[in-house]
Amino acid sequence: MGRNYKIGIIKGDGIGPEIIDEAIKVLDALSPTMGFNLEYEEMLMGGAAIDETGVPLPAETIQGVKTCDAVLFGAIGGPKWDNLERHLRPESGLLNLRKEMGTFANLRPAIVYDELVNASTLKPEVVRGVDIMVVRELTGGIYFGQPRELLKDRAYNTMVYTREEVVRIAKVAFEIAMKRGKRICSVDKANVLEVSQFWRETVVEVSKDYPEVELTHMYVDNAAMQLIRNPKQFDVILTGNIFGDILSDAASMLSGSIGLLPSASTGAGVGLYEPIHGSAPDIAGQGIANPLATISSASMMLRYALGEDKAADKIDKAIRKSLAQGYRTGDLGAYDAKEICSCSEIGDIIAKYVSK
Ligand code: NAD
């Protein structure tokens, strides 16, 4: 008997269903060659859930995800639901789902594929070979700290981190670094903020359990500059919630295309794997969306949730091969395309490569 895994599927809105279908196509072509079996359970969230049940995150979805080994998610949102009250909008479904799943770590790779160096707004020699993993703390820091208040003449938020919060995110980063280049740059503002000084001291403590990993520290303002000046110096970037929010968006743009990059939100339990882009209502239903970010997210799911590293490597290699062969969706059409493909044609090509 092979290994069996249960995967929660949340297709969502806009291009969500199209891109998820291609990821499933690839997983189904791959799994028989690797000796494992995937069982899918589809669940509702976002606009699709509002239309069907009246709420963006139905109770069945909250229960359902907890029975899975991992959840693969497309994207949610669209103009149809934009005028609803904030707590009834699709986005609140996603925020609440992350909270329910206790996903405190957000992993955002920034990879520049050789074949697409010209897609970046930076010079090819600066971005060629970039392969960074940003590990962002997701459930603490200034976005959640108390007290917080908006008054008439002033407003304030609180940036707070506990030892437990810093230790658990640092451990995630060190474990990932062990699987990669064994280098971590922890980003903070320890020259100004006590909470950053505490972050730095705690990360140093955790590093003692990982003597093989080289740990450096950088102030966030310098890190923003270095990401643009010389991004190749980074392997894993470990940082808090607000700094990670900003740096991971900057890092993702090194690759030049939003349709390529995956992400993972993980924690103590089940992880959520999703492309970084949204539901792209402007191109939904046309069959032209780029499914590579979602297929890459499926690869991250295999690696980080299921420990199926070889299967993940196979997907990553197939993506590189499809790009090397010049197959591109329209969003990448300007960059050395030999053939402009539809969303499902790209899925077919990757599925064919991984099935061998
Ligand atoms: P978006 O990422 O959906 O789209 C931005 C631009 O990138 C659009 O021109 C779109 O066509 C293009 N694009 C995005 N993904 C693409 C892909 N795979 N292939 C080709 N082109 C792609 O961002 P937006 O337009 O600001 O937001 C649209 C909706 O998505 C909103 O309702 C927003 O709230 C929601 N959203 C959802 C998530 C999520 O589900 N995680 C994230 C961001 C935005």
Boltz pocket constraint, residues with backbone or C-beta under 6 A from the ligand:
constraints:
  - pocket:
      binder: B
      contacts: [[A, 15], [A, 74], [A, 75], [A, 76], [A, 77], [A, 78], [A, 79], [A, 91], [A, 94], [A, 258], [A, 259], [A, 274], [A, 275], [A, 276], [A, 277], [A, 278], [A, 279], [A, 280], [A, 281], [A, 282], [A, 283], [A, 288], [A, 289], [A, 290], [A, 291], [A, 293], [A, 331]]
      max_distance: 6.0
